[in-house]
Protein backbone atom coordinates (compact mmCIF):
# COMPACT_ATOMS: atom_id res chain seq x y z
CA UNK A 1 0.00 0.00 0.00
CA UNK A 2 1.30 3.45 -0.88
CA UNK A 3 0.01 7.04 -0.87
CA UNK A 4 -2.01 7.94 -3.91
CA UNK A 5 -0.90 10.47 -6.48
CA UNK A 6 -2.80 12.72 -8.86
CA UNK A 7 -1.35 10.63 -11.68
CA UNK A 8 -3.28 7.62 -10.34
CA UNK A 9 -6.61 9.18 -11.31
CA UNK A 10 -6.76 7.51 -14.72
CA UNK A 11 -6.23 4.04 -13.21
CA UNK A 12 -8.71 4.84 -10.44
CA UNK A 13 -11.36 5.86 -12.94
CA UNK A 14 -10.85 2.56 -14.76
CA UNK A 15 -11.26 0.70 -11.47
CA UNK A 16 -14.48 2.58 -10.75
CA UNK A 17 -15.76 1.78 -14.24
CA UNK A 18 -15.06 -1.90 -13.64
CA UNK A 19 -17.12 -1.66 -10.44
CA UNK A 20 -20.01 -0.07 -12.35
CA UNK A 21 -19.98 -2.91 -14.89
CA UNK A 22 -19.95 -5.45 -12.03
CA UNK A 23 -22.92 -3.76 -10.32
CA UNK A 24 -20.86 -2.73 -7.27
CA UNK A 25 -20.90 1.01 -7.96
CA UNK A 26 -23.64 3.32 -9.11
CA UNK A 27 -21.87 5.58 -11.63
CA UNK A 28 -18.63 7.37 -12.49
CA UNK A 29 -18.37 11.01 -13.60
CA UNK A 30 -16.27 11.88 -16.61
CA UNK A 31 -12.54 11.96 -15.89
CA UNK A 32 -12.31 15.66 -16.77
CA UNK A 33 -15.00 16.45 -14.20
CA UNK A 34 -13.19 14.37 -11.59
CA UNK A 35 -9.93 16.19 -12.24
CA UNK A 36 -11.71 19.47 -11.61
CA UNK A 37 -13.38 18.21 -8.43
CA UNK A 38 -10.13 16.74 -7.10
CA UNK A 39 -7.90 19.64 -8.12
CA UNK A 40 -7.12 20.50 -4.49
CA UNK A 41 -7.38 17.00 -3.01
CA UNK A 42 -4.46 16.02 -0.76
CA UNK A 43 -3.55 12.70 -2.39
CA UNK A 44 -0.49 12.11 -0.20
CA UNK A 45 -2.37 12.41 3.11
CA UNK A 46 -5.88 11.31 2.24
CA UNK A 47 -5.56 8.40 -0.19
CA UNK A 48 -3.94 4.99 -0.48
CA UNK A 49 -3.44 2.73 -3.49
CA UNK A 50 -2.68 -0.98 -3.69
CA UNK A 51 -0.92 -2.40 -6.74
CA UNK A 52 -2.05 -5.65 -8.33
CA UNK A 53 -0.50 -8.35 -10.49
CA UNK A 54 -2.17 -7.01 -13.62
CA UNK A 55 -1.65 -3.52 -15.09
CA UNK A 56 -3.55 -0.84 -13.24
CA UNK A 57 -4.33 -0.94 -9.53
CA UNK A 58 -5.97 -3.56 -7.31
CA UNK A 59 -7.65 -1.07 -5.04
CA UNK A 60 -7.76 2.50 -3.80
CA UNK A 61 -9.42 4.56 -1.10
CA UNK A 62 -10.09 8.30 -0.85
CA UNK A 63 -11.02 10.04 2.42
CA UNK A 64 -12.84 13.37 2.64
CA UNK A 65 -14.42 15.17 5.58
CA UNK A 66 -16.99 17.87 6.31
CA UNK A 67 -18.15 19.73 9.42
CA UNK A 68 -21.64 19.06 10.75
CA UNK A 69 -23.49 20.23 13.88
CA UNK A 70 -22.60 16.86 15.47
CA UNK A 71 -18.88 17.12 14.65
CA UNK A 72 -16.65 16.26 11.71
CA UNK A 73 -17.91 13.45 9.49
CA UNK A 74 -15.31 11.59 7.43
CA UNK A 75 -16.41 9.85 4.25
CA UNK A 76 -14.47 6.84 3.00
CA UNK A 77 -14.74 5.85 -0.67
CA UNK A 78 -13.03 2.49 -1.28
CA UNK A 79 -12.76 0.57 -4.54
CA UNK A 80 -11.26 -2.83 -5.33
CA UNK A 81 -10.85 -5.18 -8.24
CA UNK A 82 -13.41 -8.00 -8.18
CA UNK A 83 -10.76 -10.73 -7.94
CA UNK A 84 -9.25 -9.25 -4.77
CA UNK A 85 -12.28 -7.52 -3.29
CA UNK A 86 -12.36 -8.81 0.31
CA UNK A 87 -8.66 -8.67 1.22
CA UNK A 88 -7.99 -5.36 -0.51
CA UNK A 89 -11.18 -3.78 0.84
CA UNK A 90 -10.26 -4.75 4.40
CA UNK A 91 -6.79 -3.17 4.21
CA UNK A 92 -7.97 0.01 2.55
CA UNK A 93 -10.90 0.67 4.87
CA UNK A 94 -8.83 -0.16 7.95
CA UNK A 95 -6.25 2.45 6.96
CA UNK A 96 -8.98 5.02 6.24
CA UNK A 97 -10.62 4.40 9.62
CA UNK A 98 -7.31 4.93 11.40
CA UNK A 99 -6.70 8.17 9.49
CA UNK A 100 -10.21 9.45 10.21
CA UNK A 101 -9.95 8.75 13.91
CA UNK A 102 -6.50 10.33 14.16
CA UNK A 103 -7.81 13.40 12.31
CA UNK A 104 -10.53 13.95 14.92
CA UNK A 105 -13.60 12.72 13.06
CA UNK A 106 -16.63 12.10 15.26
CA UNK A 107 -18.27 9.81 12.71
CA UNK A 108 -17.02 7.83 9.73
CA UNK A 109 -19.24 6.85 6.82
CA UNK A 110 -18.35 4.25 4.21
CA UNK A 111 -20.54 4.47 1.08
CA UNK A 112 -20.38 1.26 -0.95
CA UNK A 113 -22.38 -0.90 -3.29
CA UNK A 114 -23.68 -4.30 -2.15
CA UNK A 115 -21.44 -7.21 -1.21
CA UNK A 116 -19.08 -5.93 1.50
CA UNK A 117 -21.05 -6.82 4.65
CA UNK A 118 -18.57 -9.28 6.16
CA UNK A 119 -15.52 -7.04 5.72
CA UNK A 120 -17.16 -3.91 7.08
CA UNK A 121 -18.66 -5.66 10.10
CA UNK A 122 -15.26 -7.09 11.03
CA UNK A 123 -13.92 -3.55 11.07
CA UNK A 124 -16.58 -2.43 13.54
CA UNK A 125 -18.91 -0.64 11.12
CA UNK A 126 -22.69 -0.92 11.09
CA UNK A 127 -24.99 -0.54 8.11
CA UNK A 128 -27.14 2.48 8.99
CA UNK A 129 -29.29 2.97 5.91
CA UNK A 130 -29.79 2.24 2.23
CA UNK A 131 -29.21 5.09 -0.21
CA UNK A 132 -31.35 4.80 -3.32
CA UNK A 133 -30.98 6.02 -6.86
CA UNK A 134 -34.37 6.27 -8.54
CA UNK A 135 -34.77 6.68 -12.31
CA UNK A 136 -37.54 7.43 -14.76
CA UNK A 137 -37.73 7.91 -18.52
CA UNK A 138 -38.54 11.35 -19.89
CA UNK A 139 -39.49 10.17 -23.38
CA UNK A 140 -43.04 9.10 -22.55
CA UNK A 141 -45.88 11.02 -20.95
CA UNK A 142 -44.66 13.24 -18.14
CA UNK A 143 -46.65 14.06 -14.99
CA UNK A 144 -48.50 17.38 -15.17
CA UNK A 145 -46.89 20.41 -13.54
CA UNK A 146 -49.86 21.43 -11.40
CA UNK A 147 -49.44 24.64 -9.36
CA UNK A 148 -50.18 24.61 -5.63
CA UNK A 149 -52.71 27.21 -4.48
CA UNK A 150 -51.10 30.08 -2.61
CA UNK A 151 -47.66 29.72 -4.20
CA UNK A 152 -45.81 30.90 -7.27
CA UNK A 153 -42.80 29.41 -9.02
CA UNK A 154 -39.58 31.26 -9.92
CA UNK A 155 -36.31 30.07 -11.38
CA UNK A 156 -32.71 31.19 -11.14
CA UNK A 157 -33.11 33.78 -13.87
CA UNK A 158 -35.37 35.92 -11.66
CA UNK A 159 -33.96 35.31 -8.17
CA UNK A 160 -31.01 37.10 -6.53
CA UNK A 161 -27.67 35.42 -5.96
CA UNK A 162 -27.06 34.16 -2.45
CA UNK A 163 -30.57 32.88 -1.77
CA UNK A 164 -30.06 29.23 -2.73
CA UNK A 165 -27.63 28.03 -0.07
CA UNK A 166 -29.64 29.64 2.71
CA UNK A 167 -32.80 27.90 1.53
CA UNK A 168 -31.02 24.59 0.99
CA UNK A 169 -29.55 24.63 4.50
CA UNK A 170 -32.86 25.58 6.12
CA UNK A 171 -34.88 22.91 4.30
CA UNK A 172 -32.40 20.09 4.99
CA UNK A 173 -31.38 21.05 8.55
CA UNK A 174 -33.56 18.30 10.08
CA UNK A 175 -32.53 15.60 7.59
CA UNK A 176 -30.13 12.73 8.24
CA UNK A 177 -26.45 13.57 7.69
CA UNK A 178 -27.11 17.26 7.09
CA UNK A 179 -24.11 19.44 6.28
CA UNK A 180 -24.26 23.15 5.50
CA UNK A 181 -23.48 24.09 1.89
CA UNK A 182 -22.07 27.35 0.55
CA UNK A 183 -23.58 29.21 -2.40
CA UNK A 184 -20.59 28.51 -4.63
CA UNK A 185 -20.50 24.83 -3.72
CA UNK A 186 -24.23 24.36 -4.33
CA UNK A 187 -24.76 26.44 -7.46
CA UNK A 188 -21.51 26.13 -9.41
CA UNK A 189 -22.23 25.22 -13.02
CA UNK A 190 -26.02 25.18 -12.59
CA UNK A 191 -28.32 26.46 -15.36
CA UNK A 192 -30.72 29.14 -14.00
CA UNK A 193 -33.77 27.67 -15.73
CA UNK A 194 -33.22 24.32 -13.97
CA UNK A 195 -33.15 25.83 -10.47
CA UNK A 196 -36.65 26.35 -9.12
CA UNK A 197 -38.03 27.95 -5.98
CA UNK A 198 -41.64 28.06 -4.73
CA UNK A 199 -42.55 31.33 -3.04
CA UNK A 200 -45.64 32.27 -1.05
CA UNK A 201 -48.04 34.55 -2.91
CA UNK A 202 -48.32 37.98 -1.37
CA UNK A 203 -45.23 37.84 0.82
CA UNK A 204 -42.82 36.38 -1.71
CA UNK A 205 -41.22 34.32 1.07
CA UNK A 206 -39.37 31.21 -0.18
CA UNK A 207 -41.03 27.91 0.74
CA UNK A 208 -39.28 25.15 -1.23
CA UNK A 209 -36.58 24.55 -3.81
CA UNK A 210 -35.54 22.04 -6.45
CA UNK A 211 -32.10 22.19 -8.09
CA UNK A 212 -31.36 20.19 -11.24
CA UNK A 213 -28.58 19.83 -13.80
CA UNK A 214 -27.52 17.75 -16.78
CA UNK A 215 -24.78 15.18 -16.05
CA UNK A 216 -22.80 12.76 -18.21
CA UNK A 217 -21.37 9.54 -16.76
CA UNK A 218 -18.97 6.89 -18.01
CA UNK A 219 -19.91 3.20 -18.32
CA UNK A 220 -23.57 4.01 -17.81
CA UNK A 221 -26.53 2.28 -19.42
CA UNK A 222 -28.75 5.34 -19.06
CA UNK A 223 -29.10 7.56 -22.15
CA UNK A 224 -26.74 10.52 -21.78
CA UNK A 225 -26.91 13.26 -20.65
CA UNK A 226 -28.93 12.45 -17.54
CA UNK A 227 -31.30 14.93 -15.95
CA UNK A 228 -30.23 14.95 -12.29
CA UNK A 229 -32.71 16.17 -9.70
CA UNK A 230 -30.08 16.85 -7.06
CA UNK A 231 -31.90 18.79 -4.32
CA UNK A 232 -35.58 18.75 -3.36
CA UNK A 233 -36.29 20.54 -0.08
CA UNK A 234 -39.29 22.18 1.62
CA UNK A 235 -39.30 24.28 4.77
CA UNK A 236 -41.09 22.43 7.62
CA UNK A 237 -43.98 24.92 7.81
CA UNK A 238 -44.77 24.41 4.10
CA UNK A 239 -44.57 20.61 3.94
CA UNK A 240 -47.43 18.23 3.07
CA UNK A 241 -48.97 20.70 0.61
CA UNK A 242 -47.77 19.18 -2.66
CA UNK A 243 -44.90 21.58 -3.36
CA UNK A 244 -42.33 18.83 -3.95
CA UNK A 245 -44.65 17.04 -6.38
CA UNK A 246 -45.26 20.24 -8.33
CA UNK A 247 -41.63 21.28 -8.46
CA UNK A 248 -40.22 17.89 -9.43
CA UNK A 249 -42.87 17.50 -12.14
CA UNK A 250 -41.97 20.94 -13.52
CA UNK A 251 -38.28 19.98 -13.36
CA UNK A 252 -38.90 16.88 -15.47
CA UNK A 253 -40.42 18.98 -18.25
CA UNK A 254 -37.50 21.41 -18.11
CA UNK A 255 -34.87 18.66 -18.08
CA UNK A 256 -36.44 17.05 -21.14
CA UNK A 257 -36.48 20.41 -22.92
CA UNK A 258 -32.80 20.81 -22.03
CA UNK A 259 -31.90 17.53 -23.76
CA UNK A 260 -32.26 14.74 -21.16
CA UNK A 261 -34.14 11.54 -22.02
CA UNK A 262 -33.91 10.09 -18.50
CA UNK A 263 -34.01 11.60 -15.01
CA UNK A 264 -32.42 10.34 -11.81
CA UNK A 265 -32.42 11.39 -8.17
CA UNK A 266 -31.04 10.12 -4.88
CA UNK A 267 -33.03 9.61 -1.71
CA UNK A 268 -32.53 8.25 1.78
CA UNK A 269 -34.15 4.81 1.83
CA UNK A 270 -35.24 5.47 5.44
CA UNK A 271 -36.42 9.03 4.91
CA UNK A 272 -38.68 10.11 7.76
CA UNK A 273 -40.66 12.26 5.34
CA UNK A 274 -41.02 9.25 2.98
CA UNK A 275 -39.89 11.39 0.06
CA UNK A 276 -39.55 8.23 -2.04
CA UNK A 277 -43.35 7.88 -2.05
CA UNK A 278 -43.64 11.23 -3.84
CA UNK A 279 -41.05 10.15 -6.38
CA UNK A 280 -42.78 6.82 -7.05
CA UNK A 281 -46.03 8.67 -7.78
CA UNK A 282 -44.09 10.74 -10.30
CA UNK A 283 -42.92 7.60 -12.10
CA UNK A 284 -39.50 7.04 -10.53
CA UNK A 285 -38.40 3.48 -9.76
CA UNK A 286 -35.56 2.12 -7.64
CA UNK A 287 -32.54 1.53 -9.91
CA UNK A 288 -29.58 1.12 -7.55
CA UNK A 289 -29.23 0.64 -3.80
CA UNK A 290 -26.00 1.71 -2.14
CA UNK A 291 -25.25 1.14 1.54
CA UNK A 292 -24.04 3.62 4.14
CA UNK A 293 -21.95 2.04 6.92
CA UNK A 294 -20.94 4.04 9.98
CA UNK A 295 -18.62 4.01 12.96
CA UNK A 296 -18.73 6.59 15.74
CA UNK A 297 -15.67 7.54 17.76
CA UNK A 298 -15.87 8.69 21.39
C-alpha positions as CSV (number, residue, x, y, z in Angstrom):
1,X,0.0,0.0,0.0
2,X,1.3,3.5,-0.9
3,X,0.0,7.0,-0.9
4,X,-2.0,7.9,-3.9
5,X,-0.9,10.5,-6.5
6,X,-2.8,12.7,-8.9
7,X,-1.3,10.6,-11.7
8,X,-3.3,7.6,-10.3
9,X,-6.6,9.2,-11.3
10,X,-6.8,7.5,-14.7
11,X,-6.2,4.0,-13.2
12,X,-8.7,4.8,-10.4
13,X,-11.4,5.9,-12.9
14,X,-10.9,2.6,-14.8
15,X,-11.3,0.7,-11.5
16,X,-14.5,2.6,-10.7
17,X,-15.8,1.8,-14.2
18,X,-15.1,-1.9,-13.6
19,X,-17.1,-1.7,-10.4
20,X,-20.0,-0.1,-12.3
21,X,-20.0,-2.9,-14.9
22,X,-19.9,-5.4,-12.0
23,X,-22.9,-3.8,-10.3
24,X,-20.9,-2.7,-7.3
25,X,-20.9,1.0,-8.0
26,X,-23.6,3.3,-9.1
27,X,-21.9,5.6,-11.6
28,X,-18.6,7.4,-12.5
29,X,-18.4,11.0,-13.6
30,X,-16.3,11.9,-16.6
31,X,-12.5,12.0,-15.9
32,X,-12.3,15.7,-16.8
33,X,-15.0,16.4,-14.2
34,X,-13.2,14.4,-11.6
35,X,-9.9,16.2,-12.2
36,X,-11.7,19.5,-11.6
37,X,-13.4,18.2,-8.4
38,X,-10.1,16.7,-7.1
39,X,-7.9,19.6,-8.1
40,X,-7.1,20.5,-4.5
41,X,-7.4,17.0,-3.0
42,X,-4.5,16.0,-0.8
43,X,-3.5,12.7,-2.4
44,X,-0.5,12.1,-0.2
45,X,-2.4,12.4,3.1
46,X,-5.9,11.3,2.2
47,X,-5.6,8.4,-0.2
48,X,-3.9,5.0,-0.5
49,X,-3.4,2.7,-3.5
50,X,-2.7,-1.0,-3.7
51,X,-0.9,-2.4,-6.7
52,X,-2.1,-5.6,-8.3
53,X,-0.5,-8.4,-10.5
54,X,-2.2,-7.0,-13.6
55,X,-1.7,-3.5,-15.1
56,X,-3.5,-0.8,-13.2
57,X,-4.3,-0.9,-9.5
58,X,-6.0,-3.6,-7.3
59,X,-7.6,-1.1,-5.0
60,X,-7.8,2.5,-3.8
61,X,-9.4,4.6,-1.1
62,X,-10.1,8.3,-0.9
63,X,-11.0,10.0,2.4
64,X,-12.8,13.4,2.6
65,X,-14.4,15.2,5.6
66,X,-17.0,17.9,6.3
67,X,-18.1,19.7,9.4
68,X,-21.6,19.1,10.8
69,X,-23.5,20.2,13.9
70,X,-22.6,16.9,15.5
71,X,-18.9,17.1,14.7
72,X,-16.7,16.3,11.7
73,X,-17.9,13.5,9.5
74,X,-15.3,11.6,7.4
75,X,-16.4,9.8,4.2
76,X,-14.5,6.8,3.0
77,X,-14.7,5.8,-0.7
78,X,-13.0,2.5,-1.3
79,X,-12.8,0.6,-4.5
80,X,-11.3,-2.8,-5.3
81,X,-10.9,-5.2,-8.2
82,X,-13.4,-8.0,-8.2
83,X,-10.8,-10.7,-7.9
84,X,-9.3,-9.3,-4.8
85,X,-12.3,-7.5,-3.3
86,X,-12.4,-8.8,0.3
87,X,-8.7,-8.7,1.2
88,X,-8.0,-5.4,-0.5
89,X,-11.2,-3.8,0.8
90,X,-10.3,-4.7,4.4
91,X,-6.8,-3.2,4.2
92,X,-8.0,0.0,2.5
93,X,-10.9,0.7,4.9
94,X,-8.8,-0.2,8.0
95,X,-6.2,2.4,7.0
96,X,-9.0,5.0,6.2
97,X,-10.6,4.4,9.6
98,X,-7.3,4.9,11.4
99,X,-6.7,8.2,9.5
100,X,-10.2,9.4,10.2
101,X,-10.0,8.8,13.9
102,X,-6.5,10.3,14.2
103,X,-7.8,13.4,12.3
104,X,-10.5,14.0,14.9
105,X,-13.6,12.7,13.1
106,X,-16.6,12.1,15.3
107,X,-18.3,9.8,12.7
108,X,-17.0,7.8,9.7
109,X,-19.2,6.9,6.8
110,X,-18.4,4.3,4.2
111,X,-20.5,4.5,1.1
112,X,-20.4,1.3,-1.0
113,X,-22.4,-0.9,-3.3
114,X,-23.7,-4.3,-2.1
115,X,-21.4,-7.2,-1.2
116,X,-19.1,-5.9,1.5
117,X,-21.0,-6.8,4.6
118,X,-18.6,-9.3,6.2
119,X,-15.5,-7.0,5.7
120,X,-17.2,-3.9,7.1
121,X,-18.7,-5.7,10.1
122,X,-15.3,-7.1,11.0
123,X,-13.9,-3.6,11.1
124,X,-16.6,-2.4,13.5
125,X,-18.9,-0.6,11.1
126,X,-22.7,-0.9,11.1
127,X,-25.0,-0.5,8.1
128,X,-27.1,2.5,9.0
129,X,-29.3,3.0,5.9
130,X,-29.8,2.2,2.2
131,X,-29.2,5.1,-0.2
132,X,-31.3,4.8,-3.3
133,X,-31.0,6.0,-6.9
134,X,-34.4,6.3,-8.5
135,X,-34.8,6.7,-12.3
136,X,-37.5,7.4,-14.8
137,X,-37.7,7.9,-18.5
138,X,-38.5,11.4,-19.9
139,X,-39.5,10.2,-23.4
140,X,-43.0,9.1,-22.6
141,X,-45.9,11.0,-21.0
142,X,-44.7,13.2,-18.1
143,X,-46.7,14.1,-15.0
144,X,-48.5,17.4,-15.2
145,X,-46.9,20.4,-13.5
146,X,-49.9,21.4,-11.4
147,X,-49.4,24.6,-9.4
148,X,-50.2,24.6,-5.6
149,X,-52.7,27.2,-4.5
150,X,-51.1,30.1,-2.6
151,X,-47.7,29.7,-4.2
152,X,-45.8,30.9,-7.3
153,X,-42.8,29.4,-9.0
154,X,-39.6,31.3,-9.9
155,X,-36.3,30.1,-11.4
156,X,-32.7,31.2,-11.1
157,X,-33.1,33.8,-13.9
158,X,-35.4,35.9,-11.7
159,X,-34.0,35.3,-8.2
160,X,-31.0,37.1,-6.5
161,X,-27.7,35.4,-6.0
162,X,-27.1,34.2,-2.4
163,X,-30.6,32.9,-1.8
164,X,-30.1,29.2,-2.7
165,X,-27.6,28.0,-0.1
166,X,-29.6,29.6,2.7
167,X,-32.8,27.9,1.5
168,X,-31.0,24.6,1.0
169,X,-29.5,24.6,4.5
170,X,-32.9,25.6,6.1
171,X,-34.9,22.9,4.3
172,X,-32.4,20.1,5.0
173,X,-31.4,21.0,8.5
174,X,-33.6,18.3,10.1
175,X,-32.5,15.6,7.6
176,X,-30.1,12.7,8.2
177,X,-26.5,13.6,7.7
178,X,-27.1,17.3,7.1
179,X,-24.1,19.4,6.3
180,X,-24.3,23.1,5.5
181,X,-23.5,24.1,1.9
182,X,-22.1,27.4,0.5
183,X,-23.6,29.2,-2.4
184,X,-20.6,28.5,-4.6
185,X,-20.5,24.8,-3.7
186,X,-24.2,24.4,-4.3
187,X,-24.8,26.4,-7.5
188,X,-21.5,26.1,-9.4
189,X,-22.2,25.2,-13.0
190,X,-26.0,25.2,-12.6
191,X,-28.3,26.5,-15.4
192,X,-30.7,29.1,-14.0
193,X,-33.8,27.7,-15.7
194,X,-33.2,24.3,-14.0
195,X,-33.1,25.8,-10.5
196,X,-36.7,26.3,-9.1
197,X,-38.0,27.9,-6.0
198,X,-41.6,28.1,-4.7
199,X,-42.6,31.3,-3.0
200,X,-45.6,32.3,-1.1
201,X,-48.0,34.6,-2.9
202,X,-48.3,38.0,-1.4
203,X,-45.2,37.8,0.8
204,X,-42.8,36.4,-1.7
205,X,-41.2,34.3,1.1
206,X,-39.4,31.2,-0.2
207,X,-41.0,27.9,0.7
208,X,-39.3,25.1,-1.2
209,X,-36.6,24.6,-3.8
210,X,-35.5,22.0,-6.4
211,X,-32.1,22.2,-8.1
212,X,-31.4,20.2,-11.2
213,X,-28.6,19.8,-13.8
214,X,-27.5,17.7,-16.8
215,X,-24.8,15.2,-16.0
216,X,-22.8,12.8,-18.2
217,X,-21.4,9.5,-16.8
218,X,-19.0,6.9,-18.0
219,X,-19.9,3.2,-18.3
220,X,-23.6,4.0,-17.8
221,X,-26.5,2.3,-19.4
222,X,-28.7,5.3,-19.1
223,X,-29.1,7.6,-22.2
224,X,-26.7,10.5,-21.8
225,X,-26.9,13.3,-20.6
226,X,-28.9,12.4,-17.5
227,X,-31.3,14.9,-15.9
228,X,-30.2,14.9,-12.3
229,X,-32.7,16.2,-9.7
230,X,-30.1,16.9,-7.1
231,X,-31.9,18.8,-4.3
232,X,-35.6,18.8,-3.4
233,X,-36.3,20.5,-0.1
234,X,-39.3,22.2,1.6
235,X,-39.3,24.3,4.8
236,X,-41.1,22.4,7.6
237,X,-44.0,24.9,7.8
238,X,-44.8,24.4,4.1
239,X,-44.6,20.6,3.9
240,X,-47.4,18.2,3.1
241,X,-49.0,20.7,0.6
242,X,-47.8,19.2,-2.7
243,X,-44.9,21.6,-3.4
244,X,-42.3,18.8,-3.9
245,X,-44.7,17.0,-6.4
246,X,-45.3,20.2,-8.3
247,X,-41.6,21.3,-8.5
248,X,-40.2,17.9,-9.4
249,X,-42.9,17.5,-12.1
250,X,-42.0,20.9,-13.5
251,X,-38.3,20.0,-13.4
252,X,-38.9,16.9,-15.5
253,X,-40.4,19.0,-18.2
254,X,-37.5,21.4,-18.1
255,X,-34.9,18.7,-18.1
256,X,-36.4,17.1,-21.1
257,X,-36.5,20.4,-22.9
258,X,-32.8,20.8,-22.0
259,X,-31.9,17.5,-23.8
260,X,-32.3,14.7,-21.2
261,X,-34.1,11.5,-22.0
262,X,-33.9,10.1,-18.5
263,X,-34.0,11.6,-15.0
264,X,-32.4,10.3,-11.8
265,X,-32.4,11.4,-8.2
266,X,-31.0,10.1,-4.9
267,X,-33.0,9.6,-1.7
268,X,-32.5,8.2,1.8
269,X,-34.1,4.8,1.8
270,X,-35.2,5.5,5.4
271,X,-36.4,9.0,4.9
272,X,-38.7,10.1,7.8
273,X,-40.7,12.3,5.3
274,X,-41.0,9.3,3.0
275,X,-39.9,11.4,0.1
276,X,-39.6,8.2,-2.0
277,X,-43.4,7.9,-2.1
278,X,-43.6,11.2,-3.8
279,X,-41.1,10.2,-6.4
280,X,-42.8,6.8,-7.0
281,X,-46.0,8.7,-7.8
282,X,-44.1,10.7,-10.3
283,X,-42.9,7.6,-12.1
284,X,-39.5,7.0,-10.5
285,X,-38.4,3.5,-9.8
286,X,-35.6,2.1,-7.6
287,X,-32.5,1.5,-9.9
288,X,-29.6,1.1,-7.5
289,X,-29.2,0.6,-3.8
290,X,-26.0,1.7,-2.1
291,X,-25.2,1.1,1.5
292,X,-24.0,3.6,4.1
293,X,-22.0,2.0,6.9
294,X,-20.9,4.0,10.0
295,X,-18.6,4.0,13.0
296,X,-18.7,6.6,15.7
297,X,-15.7,7.5,17.8
298,X,-15.9,8.7,21.4
